[in-house]
Amino acid sequence: MHNDLHSIKEAVREEADKALSLQDIQDLKVRYLGKKGLLTAKLKSLGSIPREQRPEYGSLLNETKKYIEALLDKQEGIFKSVELSKSLQSQQIDVTVPGCFTPWGHLHPITKVLDEIVGIFISLGFTVEEGPEVELDFYNFEALNFPKDHPARDMQDTFFISDDVVLRTHTSSVQVRTMEKNTPPLRVIAPGKVYRCDADVTHIPMFHQLEGFMVDKHIRMSDLKGVLQLFIHRVFGRETSVRFRPSFFPFTEPSAEIDISCVICKGSGCNVCKGTGWLEILGAGMINPRVYEMAGYNPDLYTGFAFGMGIERVAMLKYGIDDIRLFPENDKRFLEQF
Ligand code: DAH
């Protein structure tokens, strides 16, 4: 009987040595120590052993059981730690593997230029006003001293919604809207989209303008010159020359077009400035008293100036872009350059 237990020990040891996995050890545990296991069966049959042999055999049986338990627990521990380290290894993160590149977007060049220009005027104390893009003929034309059938309306290639409603052709439409709601002093800029039925290298049917105007007592042409010169120097650099050229707009009197020395050739003449050394950048003038009348202001009391510029035009000059159609096209090869 003692030999019997001894050979069980040997058998377990041999099998445990041959075990290849945690599962093998757990199977051995079931086979020897489980409810229906070999050793459990021996313990149960202790009653059938002759009484005088029972104590000795019993204690031997217990000892054998403890031995097997200890042996299999130890083996189990070894397999468990091997499996743990395997699974840790498989989860290891290789920090040297190159990451996935997520491309970054950025602001559209028009937004950048617009933000820069708005920032300059805000620093001069101007406030921002907005008006509707679908606008009454009244604010777009009539109130700005363009009577119906006035030839100056032809310059604007208007999209009509109805006889009285248009897509605004310029942000000058915000002038009278703002004057109606406020009393001077006014220092306002109105950036936004405008629409004209026109398309070629220098024209697109939807583009951006920024209107500016200042109304108070005793505002003079020299104030206009000072503000615009400062603005131009900030955007294009202090070395840029500025020139006022007489022009005509129904809502300003006198009116001027403002040129800057060519940003490409610095004034010596190139094909961007068509050999003139100058580039047109703004329309401006002293607000026509007729506009104050339309807004309900006393034209004898107030004076002021207004100016308007195309944002795409400023961006083209600033970045040296020769085709305005690139802006709305959304070609990444173009946009990525900014
Ligand atoms: N609204 C004019 C245009 O779109 C630009 C302009 C010219 C605005 C003279 C002004 C101005 O305020 O005084 O062509």
Residues whose N, C-alpha, C, O or C-beta is under 5 A from the ligand:
A	BS01	DAH	T169 H170 S172 G212 F249 T252 G283 A284 G285 A306 F307 G308
